[in-house]
């Protein structure tokens, strides 16, 4: 679960992570008052919406400019924020990026450092000056901080401050069940030491039952309605930028489907895992999600009938296709129990459904069909 920057800063401050002085405002007038209460001469105005990028941040030198920036950010529209963070704009200094994340493959906590804000690349791609993997059973040691500080060119008091900041962030990552904490920029200020100016944080949703304070930060109204619908139906859904909708039962099968589409020159429009219980109701819900995306120009269904037999899955596909009003190419690759009966039902449905026998064949067909229809 992603949380807003101001929420992340409040949480990290409890662990001793140094942050700029700032406060949330819900109106333009309130934003100006916040600026007047924070020593100038300049302030940052940051929209607090999930997915906001660095370009959305405004540098303002008067409370009136703060109010004008907040008014634009809070104005109704698709990119509107429900609140803004107004905080002091610190004088320039060396800027770094610091990312702590879970490396599931290695079973370690990864610490990365690199060049800070000012590059056009996101922090994850800029963090190339140093990377360490930390065994969580042993924890963070002083030598980890010293090695990373050396990579950043920090020495003396700044290296000591970096060690304290890294230790606080590591403690927060563990205690808050965070999957990722990103500081960009981490500013080396001449008078204030190291300051976490830009903060991003994601928390493991599976651990929210241990984090009631973080769970209370969840702002449902700011979530994508499609994602909320997926959650209500027990579907694992992620929207992508392609044009071919994907539907599979199992995360591995879903990834293989997406890879096959890409190998044949197509671009997946989503990741969608309907899980092992591919009931007709769940298939119908998955179809509604896929077809809710206006960019979808074709759909590939790749399912294995095990717990739920293939003829039942086929019935769900047929019913769902009729419900949404099938208007783009649909290719189905089906294997498992009663697969021939399932394929027969698809052929006899009277719907323009192509039934493939392999993933490769299905991907090739759907990519070709989308190109032909273009």
LOLUM-613189 format. One record per residue (C-alpha): residue number from 0; x, y, z. Coordinates in Angstrom, 1 decimal, decimal comma. Layout:
(romar NUM (X Y Z));
...
END
This chain:
(romar 0 (0,0 0,0 0,0));
(romar 1 (1,4 3,4 -1,0));
(romar 2 (0,9 6,3 1,3));
(romar 3 (1,2 10,1 0,9));
(romar 4 (4,5 11,9 1,4));
(romar 5 (3,3 13,8 4,4));
(romar 6 (2,1 10,6 6,0));
(romar 7 (5,4 8,9 5,4));
(romar 8 (7,3 11,8 6,9));
(romar 9 (5,2 11,7 10,0));
(romar 10 (5,9 8,0 10,5));
(romar 11 (9,7 8,3 9,8));
(romar 12 (10,1 11,3 12,1));
(romar 13 (9,1 9,0 15,0));
(romar 14 (12,3 7,0 14,3));
(romar 15 (14,5 10,1 14,2));
(romar 16 (14,7 10,6 10,4));
(romar 17 (15,3 14,4 9,9));
(romar 18 (12,6 16,0 7,8));
(romar 19 (11,9 19,6 6,7));
(romar 20 (9,4 21,7 8,7));
(romar 21 (6,0 21,5 6,9));
(romar 22 (2,3 21,0 7,3));
(romar 23 (-0,7 19,8 5,3));
(romar 24 (-3,3 22,3 3,9));
(romar 25 (-6,7 21,6 2,4));
(romar 26 (-7,4 25,0 0,9));
(romar 27 (-5,4 27,7 -0,8));
(romar 28 (-6,0 30,1 2,1));
(romar 29 (-4,8 27,5 4,6));
(romar 30 (-1,7 26,8 2,5));
(romar 31 (-0,8 30,5 2,7));
(romar 32 (-1,2 30,5 6,4));
(romar 33 (1,0 27,5 6,7));
(romar 34 (3,7 29,3 4,7));
(romar 35 (3,5 32,3 7,0));
(romar 36 (4,0 30,1 10,0));
(romar 37 (7,2 28,6 8,5));
(romar 38 (10,3 30,7 8,3));
(romar 39 (11,0 31,7 4,7));
(romar 40 (12,3 32,9 2,3));
(romar 41 (10,8 30,1 0,1));
(romar 42 (8,5 27,1 0,3));
(romar 43 (7,7 24,0 -1,6));
(romar 44 (4,1 23,2 -2,4));
(romar 45 (3,6 19,5 -3,1));
(romar 46 (0,3 17,9 -4,2));
(romar 47 (-0,6 14,9 -2,0));
(romar 48 (-2,1 12,4 -4,4));
(romar 49 (-0,9 8,9 -5,1));
(romar 50 (1,3 8,9 -8,2));
(romar 51 (2,2 12,6 -8,1));
(romar 52 (5,6 13,2 -9,7));
(romar 53 (8,5 15,6 -9,0));
(romar 54 (7,4 17,9 -11,8));
(romar 55 (4,2 18,7 -9,9));
(romar 56 (6,1 20,3 -7,0));
(romar 57 (6,1 24,1 -7,0));
(romar 58 (8,7 26,4 -5,6));
(romar 59 (7,2 29,6 -4,2));
(romar 60 (8,8 32,7 -2,7));
(romar 61 (5,7 34,4 -1,2));
(romar 62 (2,7 33,2 0,7));
(romar 63 (0,5 34,5 -2,1));
(romar 64 (2,4 32,3 -4,6));
(romar 65 (1,9 29,4 -2,3));
(romar 66 (-1,8 30,0 -2,3));
(romar 67 (-1,9 30,3 -6,1));
(romar 68 (0,0 27,0 -6,5));
(romar 69 (-2,3 25,2 -3,9));
(romar 70 (-5,4 26,5 -5,7));
(romar 71 (-4,2 25,0 -9,0));
(romar 72 (-3,4 21,7 -7,3));
(romar 73 (-6,7 21,5 -5,5));
(romar 74 (-8,9 22,6 -8,4));
(romar 75 (-11,4 19,9 -9,6));
(romar 76 (-10,1 17,7 -12,4));
(romar 77 (-8,6 14,3 -13,1));
(romar 78 (-5,2 15,3 -11,6));
(romar 79 (-6,7 17,1 -8,5));
(romar 80 (-5,2 16,6 -5,1));
(romar 81 (-7,3 16,5 -1,9));
(romar 82 (-4,6 18,3 0,1));
(romar 83 (-1,1 19,8 -0,3));
(romar 84 (2,0 19,7 1,7));
(romar 85 (3,6 23,1 2,3));
(romar 86 (7,2 22,9 3,7));
(romar 87 (10,3 25,0 3,9));
(romar 88 (12,6 25,1 0,9));
(romar 89 (16,1 24,6 2,2));
(romar 90 (19,0 26,2 0,6));
(romar 91 (20,9 24,2 -2,0));
(romar 92 (23,3 21,5 -1,0));
(romar 93 (24,6 18,1 -2,2));
(romar 94 (21,6 15,9 -3,0));
(romar 95 (21,5 12,1 -2,8));
(romar 96 (19,0 9,3 -3,4));
(romar 97 (18,7 6,6 -0,7));
(romar 98 (16,4 3,6 -1,3));
(romar 99 (15,7 0,7 1,1));
(romar 100 (13,7 -2,2 -0,3));
(romar 101 (13,1 -5,9 0,1));
(romar 102 (15,1 -8,1 -2,2));
(romar 103 (12,8 -11,2 -2,1));
(romar 104 (15,1 -13,2 -4,4));
(romar 105 (18,1 -12,8 -2,2));
(romar 106 (16,1 -12,8 1,1));
(romar 107 (17,9 -9,6 2,1));
(romar 108 (17,2 -5,9 2,6));
(romar 109 (18,7 -3,9 -0,2));
(romar 110 (20,2 -0,4 0,5));
(romar 111 (21,0 1,7 -2,6));
(romar 112 (22,5 5,1 -2,9));
(romar 113 (23,0 7,4 -5,9));
(romar 114 (22,7 10,9 -7,3));
(romar 115 (19,7 12,8 -6,1));
(romar 116 (16,9 14,9 -7,5));
(romar 117 (17,9 16,9 -10,6));
(romar 118 (18,2 13,9 -12,9));
(romar 119 (15,4 13,0 -15,2));
(romar 120 (15,5 9,4 -14,1));
(romar 121 (13,6 8,0 -11,1));
(romar 122 (15,5 7,3 -8,0));
(romar 123 (15,5 3,6 -8,5));
(romar 124 (17,4 4,0 -11,7));
(romar 125 (19,8 6,7 -10,3));
(romar 126 (20,8 4,6 -7,3));
(romar 127 (24,0 3,4 -8,9));
(romar 128 (26,7 4,6 -6,6));
(romar 129 (26,5 1,8 -4,2));
(romar 130 (24,3 -1,2 -3,2));
(romar 131 (24,4 -3,4 -0,2));
(romar 132 (22,4 -6,5 0,8));
(romar 133 (21,8 -6,8 4,5));
(romar 134 (20,9 -10,0 6,2));
(romar 135 (17,8 -9,2 8,4));
(romar 136 (18,9 -11,8 11,0));
(romar 137 (22,1 -9,9 11,6));
(romar 138 (20,8 -6,4 11,0));
(romar 139 (22,4 -3,1 10,0));
(romar 140 (26,0 -2,7 11,1));
(romar 141 (28,1 0,4 11,3));
(romar 142 (30,3 -0,8 8,5));
(romar 143 (27,3 -0,8 6,1));
(romar 144 (26,8 2,9 6,7));
(romar 145 (30,5 3,7 6,4));
(romar 146 (30,7 1,9 3,0));
(romar 147 (27,8 3,7 1,6));
(romar 148 (28,9 7,1 3,0));
(romar 149 (32,3 6,5 1,4));
(romar 150 (30,5 5,8 -2,0));
(romar 151 (28,7 9,2 -1,6));
(romar 152 (31,9 11,0 -0,7));
(romar 153 (30,7 11,9 2,8));
(romar 154 (33,2 12,2 5,6));
(romar 155 (33,4 13,5 9,2));
(romar 156 (30,2 14,9 10,6));
(romar 157 (28,2 14,3 7,4));
(romar 158 (29,2 10,6 7,4));
(romar 159 (28,1 10,3 11,0));
(romar 160 (24,8 12,0 10,2));
(romar 161 (24,3 9,6 7,3));
(romar 162 (24,9 6,6 9,6));
(romar 163 (22,2 7,9 12,0));
(romar 164 (19,8 8,5 9,2));
(romar 165 (20,4 5,1 7,6));
(romar 166 (19,9 3,4 11,0));
(romar 167 (16,6 5,2 11,6));
(romar 168 (15,4 4,3 8,1));
(romar 169 (16,4 0,6 8,6));
(romar 170 (14,6 0,5 11,9));
(romar 171 (11,5 2,1 10,3));
(romar 172 (11,5 -0,4 7,4));
(romar 173 (11,4 -3,3 9,8));
(romar 174 (9,0 -1,9 12,4));
(romar 175 (6,5 -0,5 9,9));
(romar 176 (6,5 -3,6 7,6));
(romar 177 (7,5 -1,3 4,7));
(romar 178 (8,4 -2,9 1,4));
(romar 179 (10,2 0,2 0,2));
(romar 180 (11,4 3,6 1,5));
(romar 181 (12,8 6,1 -0,9));
(romar 182 (14,5 9,3 0,0));
(romar 183 (15,1 11,6 -2,9));
(romar 184 (16,6 14,0 -2,4));
(romar 185 (18,4 13,4 0,8));
(romar 186 (20,0 16,9 1,2));
(romar 187 (23,3 17,5 2,8));
(romar 188 (22,6 20,9 4,3));
(romar 189 (25,4 23,0 5,6));
(romar 190 (23,7 24,1 8,8));
(romar 191 (21,1 21,3 9,3));
(romar 192 (23,0 18,2 8,4));
(romar 193 (21,2 15,6 6,3));
(romar 194 (17,5 16,2 5,6));
(romar 195 (15,0 13,9 4,0));
(romar 196 (13,4 16,4 1,6));
(romar 197 (11,5 14,0 -0,7));
(romar 198 (10,0 10,8 0,7));
(romar 199 (8,2 7,9 -0,8));
(romar 200 (7,0 4,8 1,1));
(romar 201 (5,1 1,6 0,4));
(romar 202 (3,9 -0,8 3,1));
(romar 203 (3,3 -4,6 2,7));
(romar 204 (-0,5 -5,0 2,4));
(romar 205 (-0,2 -8,5 3,8));
(romar 206 (1,1 -7,1 7,0));
(romar 207 (-1,4 -4,3 7,5));
(romar 208 (-3,1 -6,4 10,3));
(romar 209 (0,0 -5,6 12,3));
(romar 210 (-0,1 -1,9 11,5));
(romar 211 (-3,5 -0,5 12,5));
(romar 212 (-2,1 3,1 12,5));
(romar 213 (-1,0 2,8 8,8));
(romar 214 (-4,2 1,0 7,9));
(romar 215 (-6,1 4,0 9,2));
(romar 216 (-4,2 6,2 6,7));
(romar 217 (-5,9 4,4 3,8));
(romar 218 (-7,8 6,9 1,7));
(romar 219 (-10,2 4,8 -0,4));
(romar 220 (-11,6 7,7 -2,3));
(romar 221 (-8,2 8,3 -3,9));
(romar 222 (-7,8 4,7 -5,3));
(romar 223 (-8,6 3,8 -8,8));
(romar 224 (-12,1 2,4 -9,0));
(romar 225 (-10,9 -0,5 -11,1));
(romar 226 (-8,4 -1,5 -8,5));
(romar 227 (-11,2 -1,4 -5,8));
(romar 228 (-13,4 -3,5 -8,0));
(romar 229 (-10,6 -6,1 -8,4));
(romar 230 (-10,0 -6,2 -4,7));
(romar 231 (-13,7 -6,7 -4,0));
(romar 232 (-13,7 -9,7 -6,3));
(romar 233 (-10,5 -11,2 -5,1));
(romar 234 (-8,6 -10,5 -8,3));
(romar 235 (-4,9 -9,6 -8,6));
(romar 236 (-5,0 -6,8 -11,2));
(romar 237 (-2,5 -4,2 -12,4));
(romar 238 (-3,1 -1,9 -15,3));
(romar 239 (-0,3 -1,5 -17,9));
(romar 240 (0,1 0,7 -21,0));
(romar 241 (-0,4 -1,9 -23,7));
(romar 242 (-3,5 -2,7 -25,9));
(romar 243 (-3,9 -6,5 -25,3));
(romar 244 (-5,9 -7,5 -22,3));
(romar 245 (-4,7 -10,6 -20,4));
(romar 246 (-6,6 -13,0 -18,1));
(romar 247 (-5,1 -16,0 -16,5));
(romar 248 (-5,5 -18,2 -13,4));
(romar 249 (-2,2 -18,1 -11,6));
(romar 250 (0,5 -15,5 -11,3));
(romar 251 (3,0 -17,6 -13,2));
(romar 252 (0,6 -18,3 -16,0));
(romar 253 (-0,3 -14,6 -16,2));
(romar 254 (3,4 -13,7 -16,5));
(romar 255 (4,0 -16,3 -19,2));
(romar 256 (1,0 -14,9 -21,1));
(romar 257 (2,4 -11,4 -20,9));
(romar 258 (5,8 -12,6 -22,0));
(romar 259 (4,4 -14,4 -25,0));
(romar 260 (2,4 -11,4 -26,1));
(romar 261 (5,6 -9,3 -25,9));
(romar 262 (7,6 -11,8 -27,8));
(romar 263 (5,2 -11,6 -30,7));
(romar 264 (5,4 -7,8 -30,8));
(romar 265 (2,3 -7,0 -28,7));
(romar 266 (2,0 -5,0 -25,5));
(romar 267 (0,0 -6,3 -22,5));
(romar 268 (-2,7 -3,9 -21,2));
(romar 269 (-2,8 -5,5 -17,8));
(romar 270 (-1,7 -8,2 -15,4));
(romar 271 (-4,8 -10,1 -14,2));
(romar 272 (-4,6 -13,2 -12,1));
(romar 273 (-8,1 -14,6 -11,2));
(romar 274 (-6,6 -17,2 -8,9));
(romar 275 (-7,1 -21,0 -8,7));
(romar 276 (-10,9 -20,9 -8,3));
(romar 277 (-11,8 -19,8 -11,8));
(romar 278 (-15,5 -19,8 -11,2));
(romar 279 (-17,9 -18,4 -13,9));
(romar 280 (-18,6 -15,4 -11,5));
(romar 281 (-15,0 -14,6 -11,1));
(romar 282 (-14,3 -14,9 -14,8));
(romar 283 (-17,2 -12,5 -15,5));
(romar 284 (-15,8 -10,0 -13,0));
(romar 285 (-12,4 -10,3 -14,6));
(romar 286 (-13,9 -9,6 -18,0));
(romar 287 (-15,5 -6,5 -16,7));
(romar 288 (-12,2 -5,2 -15,5));
(romar 289 (-10,4 -5,9 -18,7));
(romar 290 (-13,1 -4,3 -20,9));
(romar 291 (-13,3 -1,3 -18,6));
(romar 292 (-10,0 -0,2 -20,0));
(romar 293 (-10,7 1,8 -23,2));
(romar 294 (-7,2 1,1 -24,6));
(romar 295 (-7,9 -2,7 -24,9));
(romar 296 (-8,0 -3,7 -28,6));
(romar 297 (-7,8 -7,5 -28,1));
(romar 298 (-8,0 -10,0 -25,2));
(romar 299 (-6,1 -13,2 -24,5));
(romar 300 (-7,5 -15,7 -21,9));
(romar 301 (-5,1 -18,3 -20,8));
(romar 302 (-6,5 -20,7 -18,2));
(romar 303 (-5,9 -24,2 -16,7));
(romar 304 (-9,0 -26,2 -15,6));
(romar 305 (-8,0 -28,0 -12,5));
(romar 306 (-10,2 -27,4 -9,4));
(romar 307 (-12,8 -25,9 -11,7));
(romar 308 (-13,3 -27,9 -14,9));
(romar 309 (-12,7 -26,5 -18,4));
(romar 310 (-16,4 -26,6 -19,4));
(romar 311 (-17,4 -24,5 -16,4));
(romar 312 (-14,7 -22,0 -17,3));
(romar 313 (-15,9 -21,9 -20,9));
(romar 314 (-19,4 -21,2 -19,7));
(romar 315 (-18,1 -18,3 -17,6));
(romar 316 (-16,1 -16,9 -20,6));
(romar 317 (-19,2 -17,2 -22,9));
(romar 318 (-21,5 -15,5 -20,4));
(romar 319 (-19,0 -12,8 -19,7));
(romar 320 (-18,3 -12,1 -23,4));
(romar 321 (-22,1 -11,7 -24,0));
(romar 322 (-22,5 -9,5 -20,9));
(romar 323 (-19,7 -7,0 -22,0));
(romar 324 (-20,7 -7,0 -25,6));
(romar 325 (-17,7 -8,5 -27,3));
(romar 326 (-16,3 -6,0 -29,7));
(romar 327 (-12,6 -6,8 -29,9));
(romar 328 (-10,8 -10,0 -30,9));
(romar 329 (-10,9 -12,7 -28,2));
(romar 330 (-8,4 -15,6 -28,1));
(romar 331 (-8,8 -18,4 -25,5));
(romar 332 (-6,1 -21,0 -24,7));
(romar 333 (-7,5 -23,6 -22,3));
(romar 334 (-6,0 -26,8 -20,9));
(romar 335 (-6,9 -29,2 -18,1));
(romar 336 (-9,9 -31,3 -17,1));
(romar 337 (-12,6 -31,7 -19,8));
(romar 338 (-10,6 -29,4 -22,1));
(romar 339 (-12,2 -30,8 -25,3));
(romar 340 (-15,7 -30,2 -23,9));
(romar 341 (-14,7 -26,6 -23,0));
(romar 342 (-13,4 -25,9 -26,5));
(romar 343 (-16,5 -27,4 -28,0));
(romar 344 (-18,7 -25,0 -26,0));
(romar 345 (-16,6 -22,1 -27,2));
(romar 346 (-17,0 -23,2 -30,8));
(romar 347 (-20,7 -23,6 -30,5));
(romar 348 (-21,3 -20,3 -28,7));
(romar 349 (-21,8 -18,4 -31,9));
(romar 350 (-19,4 -15,8 -30,6));
(romar 351 (-16,2 -14,8 -32,5));
(romar 352 (-13,9 -16,6 -30,1));
(romar 353 (-10,6 -18,1 -31,4));
(romar 354 (-9,6 -21,3 -29,5));
(romar 355 (-5,8 -21,9 -29,4));
(romar 356 (-4,0 -25,0 -28,1));
(romar 357 (-0,7 -23,4 -27,0));
(romar 358 (0,3 -20,1 -25,3));
(romar 359 (2,6 -19,3 -28,3));
(romar 360 (-0,2 -19,9 -30,8));
(romar 361 (-2,7 -17,8 -28,7));
(romar 362 (-0,3 -14,9 -28,4));
(romar 363 (0,5 -14,9 -32,1));
(romar 364 (-3,2 -15,0 -33,0));
(romar 365 (-4,3 -12,1 -30,7));
(romar 366 (-1,4 -9,9 -31,8));
(romar 367 (-2,1 -10,5 -35,5));
(romar 368 (-5,9 -9,9 -34,9));
(romar 369 (-5,2 -6,6 -33,2));
(romar 370 (-2,9 -5,5 -36,0));
(romar 371 (-5,4 -6,5 -38,6));
(romar 372 (-8,2 -4,6 -36,9));
(romar 373 (-6,2 -1,5 -36,6));
END
